[in-house]
Amino acid sequence: MSKRLRDKAVKIDLLLEELYGVPQPGKNVNVLDELILTLLSHNTNDINRDKGYAELRKHYPTWEVVRKTPRKKIENAIRIAGLAPAKSGYIKDTLDFISDNWGKLDLNWICKKDPQWVEDTFTQVKGIGVKTINVVLSFACNADRFPVDTHINRICARLGLVPENSPPEKTYKLMADIFPKGKAFSFHINIITHGRKTCKARNPLCAECNLKKHCSYYKKIKLSTSQ
């Protein structure tokens, strides 16, 4: 990967830190809790994700109880998080996978494992994609992993860090060589924040964007309007 793109990412990272600070991952985060929370986050907002998680824990306080509870009851508990039929299956399959392979329903030990091994192992489970497990590694284990969802993908493409039509899976692989090392968590969070405040999916606020000097999308629209 070209040094030019790595240098560009460093400059963007510094500008984002000037705007939004340097976010830090939480301390003493339970890894399995984070994984279930991340499964619930698929295709919903943080509010409904958290409500679904709270309902699940209220009715079924341990993961062993959840594992032994009929799927339909889990589905009812997490309904507000959306896609409850699918997500209840993902949760049950995940808990069964952990129980069958390691016995105890605990994942804190994965923070000491090679992150690539964790990714390869847990993406075998239906519902756990590359983005999901890397969110867990980043947020719960403070691993230097850069998860890519549709929003991150959009902004990385607009900035010109990856090709314009790069899918999230390809962007994840490309960004592994581009993002500032040791900065994956803060870079990830700050890009999400920037997407919500400025680089919106529709009608991005390009004129007031602090990153426009480094943005391929801005240069493109500026050129088209000047012709």
Contacts in CASP RR format, 6 or more apart in sequence:
PFRMAT RR
TARGET T0000
AUTHOR 0000-0000-0000
METHOD contacts of the structure
MODEL  1
MSKRLRDKAVKIDLLLEELYGVPQPGKNVNVLDELILTLLSHNTNDINRD
KGYAELRKHYPTWEVVRKTPRKKIENAIRIAGLAPAKSGYIKDTLDFISD
NWGKLDLNWICKKDPQWVEDTFTQVKGIGVKTINVVLSFACNADRFPVDT
HINRICARLGLVPENSPPEKTYKLMADIFPKGKAFSFHINIITHGRKTCK
ARNPLCAECNLKKHCSYYKKIKLSTSQ
1 174 0 8 1.000
1 177 0 8 1.000
1 178 0 8 1.000
5 161 0 8 1.000
5 178 0 8 1.000
6 177 0 8 1.000
6 178 0 8 1.000
6 180 0 8 1.000
8 159 0 8 1.000
8 160 0 8 1.000
8 161 0 8 1.000
8 214 0 8 1.000
9 161 0 8 1.000
9 178 0 8 1.000
9 179 0 8 1.000
9 180 0 8 1.000
9 187 0 8 1.000
10 180 0 8 1.000
11 214 0 8 1.000
12 159 0 8 1.000
12 161 0 8 1.000
12 211 0 8 1.000
12 214 0 8 1.000
13 179 0 8 1.000
13 180 0 8 1.000
13 183 0 8 1.000
13 186 0 8 1.000
13 187 0 8 1.000
13 190 0 8 1.000
15 210 0 8 1.000
15 211 0 8 1.000
15 214 0 8 1.000
16 186 0 8 1.000
16 187 0 8 1.000
16 190 0 8 1.000
16 191 0 8 1.000
16 193 0 8 1.000
16 194 0 8 1.000
16 211 0 8 1.000
17 186 0 8 1.000
17 190 0 8 1.000
18 210 0 8 1.000
19 190 0 8 1.000
19 194 0 8 1.000
19 210 0 8 1.000
20 189 0 8 1.000
20 190 0 8 1.000
20 193 0 8 1.000
20 194 0 8 1.000
21 186 0 8 1.000
21 190 0 8 1.000
22 186 0 8 1.000
23 185 0 8 1.000
23 186 0 8 1.000
23 189 0 8 1.000
23 190 0 8 1.000
24 185 0 8 1.000
24 186 0 8 1.000
25 138 0 8 1.000
25 139 0 8 1.000
25 140 0 8 1.000
25 142 0 8 1.000
25 185 0 8 1.000
26 139 0 8 1.000
29 139 0 8 1.000
29 140 0 8 1.000
30 108 0 8 1.000
30 140 0 8 1.000
31 106 0 8 1.000
31 107 0 8 1.000
31 108 0 8 1.000
31 110 0 8 1.000
31 111 0 8 1.000
31 136 0 8 1.000
31 140 0 8 1.000
31 141 0 8 1.000
32 63 0 8 1.000
32 98 0 8 1.000
32 105 0 8 1.000
32 106 0 8 1.000
32 107 0 8 1.000
32 108 0 8 1.000
34 135 0 8 1.000
34 136 0 8 1.000
34 139 0 8 1.000
34 140 0 8 1.000
35 94 0 8 1.000
35 107 0 8 1.000
35 128 0 8 1.000
35 132 0 8 1.000
35 133 0 8 1.000
35 136 0 8 1.000
35 140 0 8 1.000
36 53 0 8 1.000
36 56 0 8 1.000
36 63 0 8 1.000
36 91 0 8 1.000
36 94 0 8 1.000
37 49 0 8 1.000
37 50 0 8 1.000
37 53 0 8 1.000
38 132 0 8 1.000
38 135 0 8 1.000
38 136 0 8 1.000
38 139 0 8 1.000
39 87 0 8 1.000
39 90 0 8 1.000
39 91 0 8 1.000
39 94 0 8 1.000
39 127 0 8 1.000
39 128 0 8 1.000
39 132 0 8 1.000
40 49 0 8 1.000
40 52 0 8 1.000
40 53 0 8 1.000
40 56 0 8 1.000
40 78 0 8 1.000
40 81 0 8 1.000
40 87 0 8 1.000
40 91 0 8 1.000
41 49 0 8 1.000
41 81 0 8 1.000
42 83 0 8 1.000
42 87 0 8 1.000
42 127 0 8 1.000
42 132 0 8 1.000
43 82 0 8 1.000
43 83 0 8 1.000
44 81 0 8 1.000
44 82 0 8 1.000
44 83 0 8 1.000
48 80 0 8 1.000
48 81 0 8 1.000
48 82 0 8 1.000
49 81 0 8 1.000
51 80 0 8 1.000
51 81 0 8 1.000
52 77 0 8 1.000
52 78 0 8 1.000
52 79 0 8 1.000
52 80 0 8 1.000
52 81 0 8 1.000
53 78 0 8 1.000
53 81 0 8 1.000
55 77 0 8 1.000
55 78 0 8 1.000
55 80 0 8 1.000
56 66 0 8 1.000
56 74 0 8 1.000
56 77 0 8 1.000
56 78 0 8 1.000
56 91 0 8 1.000
58 77 0 8 1.000
59 73 0 8 1.000
59 77 0 8 1.000
60 66 0 8 1.000
60 69 0 8 1.000
60 74 0 8 1.000
60 77 0 8 1.000
62 105 0 8 1.000
63 95 0 8 1.000
63 105 0 8 1.000
64 105 0 8 1.000
66 74 0 8 1.000
66 91 0 8 1.000
66 92 0 8 1.000
66 95 0 8 1.000
67 92 0 8 1.000
67 95 0 8 1.000
67 96 0 8 1.000
67 99 0 8 1.000
67 105 0 8 1.000
71 88 0 8 1.000
71 89 0 8 1.000
71 92 0 8 1.000
72 88 0 8 1.000
74 88 0 8 1.000
74 89 0 8 1.000
74 91 0 8 1.000
74 92 0 8 1.000
75 84 0 8 1.000
75 85 0 8 1.000
75 87 0 8 1.000
75 88 0 8 1.000
76 84 0 8 1.000
78 84 0 8 1.000
78 87 0 8 1.000
78 88 0 8 1.000
78 91 0 8 1.000
81 87 0 8 1.000
86 127 0 8 1.000
89 126 0 8 1.000
90 125 0 8 1.000
90 126 0 8 1.000
90 127 0 8 1.000
90 128 0 8 1.000
93 125 0 8 1.000
93 126 0 8 1.000
93 127 0 8 1.000
94 125 0 8 1.000
94 127 0 8 1.000
94 128 0 8 1.000
95 105 0 8 1.000
97 122 0 8 1.000
97 124 0 8 1.000
97 125 0 8 1.000
98 105 0 8 1.000
98 107 0 8 1.000
99 105 0 8 1.000
110 118 0 8 1.000
110 137 0 8 1.000
110 141 0 8 1.000
111 137 0 8 1.000
111 140 0 8 1.000
111 141 0 8 1.000
111 142 0 8 1.000
111 143 0 8 1.000
115 134 0 8 1.000
115 137 0 8 1.000
115 141 0 8 1.000
115 143 0 8 1.000
115 145 0 8 1.000
118 133 0 8 1.000
118 137 0 8 1.000
119 130 0 8 1.000
119 133 0 8 1.000
119 134 0 8 1.000
119 137 0 8 1.000
122 128 0 8 1.000
122 133 0 8 1.000
123 129 0 8 1.000
123 130 0 8 1.000
123 133 0 8 1.000
130 147 0 8 1.000
130 169 0 8 1.000
130 172 0 8 1.000
131 147 0 8 1.000
131 148 0 8 1.000
131 149 0 8 1.000
131 168 0 8 1.000
131 172 0 8 1.000
132 147 0 8 1.000
134 143 0 8 1.000
134 145 0 8 1.000
134 146 0 8 1.000
134 147 0 8 1.000
134 172 0 8 1.000
135 147 0 8 1.000
137 143 0 8 1.000
137 145 0 8 1.000
138 144 0 8 1.000
138 145 0 8 1.000
138 146 0 8 1.000
138 147 0 8 1.000
138 184 0 8 1.000
138 185 0 8 1.000
138 188 0 8 1.000
139 185 0 8 1.000
142 185 0 8 1.000
143 184 0 8 1.000
144 181 0 8 1.000
144 182 0 8 1.000
144 183 0 8 1.000
144 184 0 8 1.000
144 185 0 8 1.000
145 184 0 8 1.000
146 172 0 8 1.000
146 175 0 8 1.000
146 176 0 8 1.000
146 179 0 8 1.000
146 184 0 8 1.000
146 187 0 8 1.000
146 188 0 8 1.000
147 172 0 8 1.000
147 188 0 8 1.000
148 156 0 8 1.000
148 168 0 8 1.000
148 169 0 8 1.000
148 171 0 8 1.000
148 172 0 8 1.000
148 175 0 8 1.000
149 168 0 8 1.000
150 168 0 8 1.000
151 191 0 8 1.000
151 192 0 8 1.000
151 195 0 8 1.000
151 201 0 8 1.000
152 168 0 8 1.000
152 171 0 8 1.000
152 188 0 8 1.000
152 191 0 8 1.000
152 192 0 8 1.000
153 162 0 8 1.000
153 166 0 8 1.000
153 167 0 8 1.000
153 168 0 8 1.000
153 171 0 8 1.000
154 199 0 8 1.000
154 201 0 8 1.000
155 191 0 8 1.000
155 194 0 8 1.000
155 195 0 8 1.000
155 199 0 8 1.000
156 162 0 8 1.000
156 166 0 8 1.000
156 171 0 8 1.000
156 175 0 8 1.000
156 191 0 8 1.000
157 163 0 8 1.000
157 164 0 8 1.000
157 165 0 8 1.000
157 166 0 8 1.000
157 171 0 8 1.000
157 217 0 8 1.000
158 199 0 8 1.000
158 204 0 8 1.000
158 215 0 8 1.000
158 216 0 8 1.000
158 217 0 8 1.000
158 218 0 8 1.000
159 211 0 8 1.000
159 214 0 8 1.000
159 215 0 8 1.000
159 216 0 8 1.000
159 217 0 8 1.000
160 215 0 8 1.000
160 216 0 8 1.000
160 217 0 8 1.000
161 174 0 8 1.000
161 175 0 8 1.000
161 178 0 8 1.000
162 170 0 8 1.000
162 171 0 8 1.000
162 174 0 8 1.000
162 175 0 8 1.000
162 178 0 8 1.000
163 170 0 8 1.000
164 216 0 8 1.000
166 174 0 8 1.000
179 187 0 8 1.000
180 187 0 8 1.000
194 211 0 8 1.000
198 204 0 8 1.000
198 205 0 8 1.000
198 208 0 8 1.000
198 209 0 8 1.000
198 210 0 8 1.000
199 205 0 8 1.000
199 209 0 8 1.000
199 211 0 8 1.000
204 217 0 8 1.000
206 212 0 8 1.000
206 215 0 8 1.000
206 217 0 8 1.000
206 218 0 8 1.000
206 221 0 8 1.000
209 215 0 8 1.000
209 218 0 8 1.000
212 218 0 8 1.000
END
